[in-house]
Amino acid sequence: ENVDISLIPKTPLLEISYEGEDPKEATQIANDMAVVVIESAATAEWIPGRELVVMEEAREPTTPVSPRTILNTLVAVIVGMAVVVALVFAREYLRFVNQL
């Protein structure tokens, strides 16, 4: 579930990615997966006459993929504001109904 292998559209390239807790471990797993895919392709002869190679090794990320603190904070602020506005309208509506 943490590994993703996908074709890059309009190219003969595969992209292998891995998400994990430890950036070094995730990088190593992604690179190991590339080796496994290449070995499997060679054994199964998926592409006769062609050899798969690593174009670019996985690099350790400089920033975490998740949690997305800024996005999460922004969503929380927007939802909080919506709740406050709804409560204000409800209070005013109830006050108006009680005055009738």
C-alpha positions as CSV (number, residue, x, y, z in Angstrom):
1,E,0.0,0.0,0.0
2,N,3.0,2.4,0.5
3,V,4.6,1.4,-2.9
4,D,3.4,3.0,-6.1
5,I,4.7,1.9,-9.5
6,S,3.2,3.9,-12.4
7,L,3.8,4.5,-16.1
8,I,4.7,8.1,-17.0
9,P,2.3,9.1,-19.7
10,K,3.6,9.3,-23.3
11,T,7.0,7.8,-22.2
12,P,8.5,4.3,-21.8
13,L,9.3,5.2,-18.2
14,L,8.1,3.7,-14.9
15,E,8.0,5.8,-11.8
16,I,8.5,4.0,-8.5
17,S,7.7,5.8,-5.2
18,Y,7.4,4.7,-1.6
19,E,5.9,6.5,1.4
20,G,7.1,5.7,4.9
21,E,7.9,7.1,8.3
22,D,11.7,7.2,7.8
23,P,13.0,9.1,4.8
24,K,16.2,7.1,4.5
25,E,14.3,3.8,4.7
26,A,11.8,5.0,2.1
27,T,14.6,6.0,-0.2
28,Q,16.2,2.6,0.2
29,I,13.0,0.7,-0.4
30,A,12.2,2.7,-3.6
31,N,15.7,2.0,-4.9
32,D,15.4,-1.7,-4.0
33,M,12.0,-1.9,-5.7
34,A,13.6,-0.6,-8.9
35,V,16.2,-3.4,-8.7
36,V,13.4,-6.0,-8.2
37,V,11.4,-4.7,-11.2
38,I,14.5,-4.8,-13.4
39,E,15.4,-8.3,-12.3
40,S,11.8,-9.5,-12.8
41,A,11.7,-8.0,-16.2
42,A,14.9,-9.7,-17.2
43,T,13.8,-13.0,-15.9
44,A,10.3,-12.8,-17.5
45,E,11.5,-11.2,-20.7
46,W,8.7,-8.7,-20.6
47,I,10.4,-6.7,-23.3
48,P,12.4,-9.0,-25.6
49,G,15.6,-7.4,-26.8
50,R,15.3,-4.5,-24.4
51,E,17.0,-3.9,-21.1
52,L,15.5,-1.9,-18.2
53,V,17.8,0.5,-16.5
54,V,17.5,3.0,-13.6
55,M,17.3,6.5,-15.1
56,E,17.4,8.3,-11.7
57,E,17.8,6.8,-8.2
58,A,15.4,7.8,-5.5
59,R,16.6,10.7,-3.4
60,E,15.9,11.3,0.3
61,P,13.2,13.9,0.5
62,T,14.1,17.3,2.1
63,T,10.5,17.9,3.4
64,P,8.0,15.5,4.7
65,V,5.1,14.4,2.4
66,S,2.7,14.4,5.3
67,P,1.3,15.8,7.5
68,R,0.7,18.9,5.4
69,T,0.7,21.3,8.3
70,I,-0.1,24.5,6.3
71,L,-2.9,22.8,4.3
72,N,-4.4,21.2,7.5
73,T,-4.2,24.5,9.3
74,L,-5.9,26.4,6.5
75,V,-8.7,23.8,6.3
76,A,-9.2,24.0,10.0
77,V,-9.4,27.8,10.0
78,I,-12.0,27.7,7.1
79,V,-14.1,25.0,8.8
80,G,-13.9,26.8,12.2
81,M,-15.0,30.1,10.6
82,A,-17.9,28.3,8.9
83,V,-19.0,26.8,12.2
84,V,-18.8,30.2,13.9
85,V,-20.9,31.9,11.2
86,A,-23.5,29.1,11.4
87,L,-23.7,29.5,15.2
88,V,-24.1,33.3,14.9
89,F,-26.9,32.9,12.4
90,A,-28.6,30.2,14.5
91,R,-28.4,32.4,17.6
92,E,-29.8,35.4,15.8
93,Y,-32.6,33.3,14.2
94,L,-33.6,31.9,17.7
95,R,-33.5,35.4,19.2
96,F,-35.8,36.6,16.4
97,V,-38.2,33.7,16.8
98,N,-38.4,34.3,20.6
99,Q,-39.2,38.0,20.0
100,L,-42.3,37.1,18.0
